[in-house]
Amino acid sequence: MALDRRTFVQLLAATPLANLAMADDSNGIPKYRIVSPHKATKTPGMPGPYPGKVVSVKAAQCVDESGDNVNAEVVREMMSRGMCELTRTKKPLDAWKRFFNASDVVAIKVNAGGHPWVVSSPAIVAECIRNLTELGVKPTNIYIYERFQNQLDDVNYKPHVPEGVNIVAAEHGNRNTDRINYDPNVYVEADFFGEEDTRSNLMKLISSTVTKIINIPNVKDHGAVGATGCLKNIAYGSFSNVARTHQNGVSHTYSFVGTLAAVEPVKTKTVLQILDGIRGVWHGGPFAATKKYVFYPRQILFGTDPVAIDRLLLDIVDNERKARGANSIWTRDRGTLESNNGKRRDDDPNTNIIIREPGHVAYAAKLGLGVSDLKKIRLKELTV
């Protein structure tokens, strides 16, 4: 008999070495075998102390009219206002103290895949590090990380951060060959398309080194999930061998994104979500090699609940697509696929390579990662 969702999550939390299968064949959800020696805590980082709460800070001057230059001073003010509103504190440093202390080893999960136009802004990353060091966290105990070294090299965060901050990746590129940087004892196993390698392992940096994680994704359309934000950035950006979930017009991202994000210690250690919406991609994401599909939400979203932020993200991306005359990320029309209409995704906003799965956000809510019901999400909007 298949485990129901609640029973599965309870067992996963209670079992030091989870070796469990989750199946829902009626919905086409694959069987997952989750293995981890890490135990859940009573107060995991996701959804954290503020489930369902999101703070949005907008600033027209955070990026110039050309869209080329981010104003670091404006970003600092946006960060201060957002963190104080989220935690209901008056001083920014008091807000950061709610999550971190001097003894922490902190990882900052950036998103570098949308180079050059839509990546985790160096200004936001630098402001996070400035506050951490003011709390007493040593630069050598701070890690900026991404899966792929070549993407980190393209963005080049080094000039923006203090000496000693670590900038690390698990792999040189998307080749799934650098096994030494992944933990053989923490993985999710699933057979999606009969692939030879059916395991996705967690980065050792997350399982063995850091105590806390700050997640800094972007506002981006994504051909497989619909919109890629907090959930996918921390899940697909921390585990190996994940691109295998979507091919030939079919995507298993619906269930796999949340499944990865719920694995311990990812769920417990990811304590802060800062969605960089200064720039965004409304089609052709997650990449942004040109400005063709770039837009400018000029906002940053703050929370501890990745599901609540991502639920709002779905509407941000979908509304922009509608305003541009493009079809919805929710469309299930297979006639929109490149393989069926003979058009190229990068040329036509109404063409995609896979049926998107924006339902991955609601699925993650079922796994206890946050609130997806818009009626229960408390959004506070500020303007700088």
N, C-alpha and C positions, 0 to 999 in steps of 0.2 A: 504494500500500500504506500502511495506517495505521501511524503510529509506535507502538511499544510504549512503556509508561510510562517505563522506565529510559532508553531512547534519547531520549525527549522531554525529560526533565529534564536529561540531559547536554548536549543541544544548547542548551537554554535557558540553561544556565550558561555555555556557551562562546561564545554569540553576542551581540555587543554590541547589535545591533538585531534582536531576535527577531521573525520574521514567519512563524510556524509554525502549522500546523493540527493539532489533536488530535481524533480521532474514534473512537468505539466504538459503532457503530450497533447492534450486537447488544445492548448494554445501554441503548440510548436516550440515550447521552451526546452532546450537541451538539458541533459543530466549534468549536474556539476558536482565534482568531488573537491571539497575544500579542505586543505591541509595547513594547519598552523599550530605551533606550540604556544602561541601568545593568547592570554586570557583577556576577555573583555573587562573593562572597568565599570564601576557603577555609574560614572559620569563620563561617557565617551565624548570625544571632541565633536563628533557628528551624531545627532544634530546639535549637541552642545547646550549651553545654558540659555540660548535664545531661540528655541524652535519656533519656526513660523514668522520670525521677525527679520525684516530687511530694511536697511537704511540706504536710500539713494541720495547721493550728493551730486548736483549738476553745477557746471560752471562754463559759461559760454567762452571764457578766455583760457580754458585749460589747454587748448590747441589753437594755433593761429589760423587765419582764413585759408591759407594754402593747404592746411592739414599736415604740414611737414614738421612743425616744431611744437613740442609739448612745453608748457610753461611750468617749470619745477616749483616755483613759488606758489602758484595757484594750486597745484597738486598737493603741496604740503598743507595748505589750508583745507582743501577737500578732505584729506586724510584725517586731519585733526577733528573737523566737524563730524565726520562719519563715525570715527571711533568713539568720540564722546557721546554721540547720540545713541549708538548701539549699546553702550555700557551704562548710560545715564550718569556719567561723570562730568566734572567741569574742566579737568585738566587732561590733556592727551596722555601724559605719562601714567596717570592713574588708570586710564582705560587700558593701556598696554599691560599694566600690572595685573589686570584681571586674568590674563592668559599666560604671562611669562615671568620668570625670575632669573636672577643672575646665574643660577646653576644649570639652566637649560641649554641643550644643544639643539639649535633650531634649523630646520630645513625650509627653504622657500621654493615651492614648486612653481616655476615659471612656465610660460608657454612661448616657445621660440619658433614654432612651425609656420607662423604667418609672416615671416620676415620678407620685406623690410617694414611693411606698413602696419601690421596688426600683431604685435607681440606684447608680452607683459612689459609695460613701460618701465624703462630704467629709473624714471623719476619715482614711481610707486615703490619699486624694489628698494631704491636708495632710502626712501623715507621709512620703510619698514626697518631697515638695518639701522638707521639713525636712532630710532626709538629703542630698538633692542640693545644697542650699545649704551644708551643712556641708562637703561635698567641694569647695566653691568654685565651683559652677555659679551663675552670676548669675541672679537672678529673671527678668531680661529675656531670658534664653536658655532659659526654660522655657515650654512651650505646653501648656495643657489644650485638647483639641480633641474635637469631635464633628461630625457632618455638618450638623446642623440647629441654627441659632441659637435658634429658639423653644424647643427642648428644653433647651439650655444656660441660657437665661434662666429657665426654670421651676425648675431646680435651684439656680442662683445660687451658684457656687463662690467668687466674689470675696471674701466676708467671711471665708473660711476660709484664704486663702493670702496670702503677702506681697505688698506693693505691687510692681508691675512685672511680675508673672507674666501672660503673655498667655493670654486665653481666646478661642478662635477657632472659627469654623464655616465650612463651605464654602457652605452654602445657608441661606436664611431658614427654609424649610420644605421638605417633600418635593415639590418642584416640578421639580427638574432643570433649573433655568433659569440659575443663577449660574455660567456656564461659565468666567468669568474666574479662579475659584479652583481650577480643575482643569487638569492638565498635558496638553496636546494630544499630547505625545510618549510618554506612558505610558498604555496602555489594553489592555483585553481586548475583543475583538469576537466577538459570537455572536448568531445569530438564533434566538430561543427560540419565539416565537409569531407571527412575521411582523411584529414591531413596526418602526416607522419608524426609530427610533434604536437601533442595534445595538451601540453602544460604551459601555463603562464606563471612565471616565478616573480616574486617581489624583489625589488632592489635591496641589497644588503644594507645600503645606507639607511633605509627606512626601518628595516627589521632590527638592526644591530647598533646603529650609531646615534641617531637623533632621538630626542625626547618629545619634540613638538614640531608641527608642520603648519606653515602658512601657505594657503593655496591661492595663486593669482592667475586665474584664467582670463580669457578675453570674450568679447561679444562676437560670436562667429557662427555663421551658417556652416553646416557640415553635411556632406552628401550621404552619410550613413545614419547619423543620429538625429538630424534635423537642425539642432543647435548644440554647439559644444561649449560647455561652461565648466562649472565647478566639478560636477560628477565625473565627466569624461577626462578632465585634465588630471585629476588625482588618480583615477583608475588606470586609464590607458597610458598615462605618463609615468607610472610607477611600476608597472608589470611588463614582463617580456612577452613577445609572441602574441600580440593582440590583434594585429591587422588581419589575421586569419578569420575573424568573425564575419567579414563582409566581402562577398564576391559574387560575380555573375548575377547582379541585381537583387541578391538576397542578403539581409543583414540580421545577425543575432545580437546586435548591440542592444536591442530592447531589454534583454535580461542580463547580459554580460557586464555592462557598465556598472550597474548597481551591485551586482554580485561581487565584483572586484573591490569596489569602494567599501563594501561592508566587511571585508576581510580584516581580521586583527593582525598587526597593530595599526593598520591604516585608519580604521574607524576611530580608534581612541586617540591617536596622535595628531590628527588633522583638526586643529582647534580654531582656526580662523580662515574665513573665506573673504577675499577681496577681489571682486570682479571688475576688471579693467574695461570700462566701456568708453574710454576716451575716443578710440576709433573702433570700428567694427567691420565685419564682412557680411553682406547680405546674400551673396551667392558665390559659389565656387570655392567655399571654404573647405578645409581649414586654412588654406594657403591664401596669400595676398601678395603675389609677386608684382602686381601692378595695382593702380588705383581704380581699375575698371569697376569693381564691385565694392569698393570701400565707402563707408558712410561714417558719420560723426555723432554718435549719441551724446558725447561730452558729459559723461557721468561715470561715477564709481559706485558700486554697490557693496555693502558691508553686511556680514552676518556670520553666524556659526552653522546655519542650516543650509547645506548645499542644494537640497531639493527645492526649498522655497525660492532661493535666488534663481535657480535654473528654470523654475516654472515661470517666473517673470521674464527670464531671458527668451524663452520660447516665443512669447508675445512680442518682445522687442524686435526679434529677427523677422517673425512672420508679418508684423505690421509694416516693417520696412519693405519687405518683398511685395506686399499688397500695394503699398504706395508707389512702387516702381512698375506695377502691372505684371508681376510674376506670380506664379501659382503658389499655393500654400505649402509649408513644410509638412502639413498633415495629409497631403494628397496621396491616394493609394493607386492612382491611375498608372498602370504599367506602360501605357502609351507614351508617357513622358520620358521613358528611359532611352538612352542613346542607342541601345541594342535594338529598340523597336521603332524609333522614329527617324533614324539616320542622321540626327543632328549631333553636334558636340556640346557637352555640358558647359564648357568654358565660353562658348559663343552664344548660347541661348539660355536665358534665365528660367525658361520653362522646361528645360531638359535636365535630367539628372542621370547618374550612373547606377543608383541603387534606390529602392524605395526607402525613404527616410523613416526613422523610428523615434519620433519625439516622445512616444509613450514610455521611453526609458526613464523619464523623470518620475512619473506616477509609479512605475514599477519599483524604483528605488525607495519611494515612500513606504511601500509594502514591506520592505526589508528593514524598516526602522531608521532610515537615514534622514528623515525630515518630513515636512508638510508640503503636500502638492495641491491641496484644495485651495483655490484662489480665495474662497470665502473665509478661510482660516488664516491666510497670510496677512500679517500686519505690516504694511509698507509705510514708512515715514520718508517723505521727500523734502530735501533741503536744497537751497540754491546759494551758491557763493558768488 
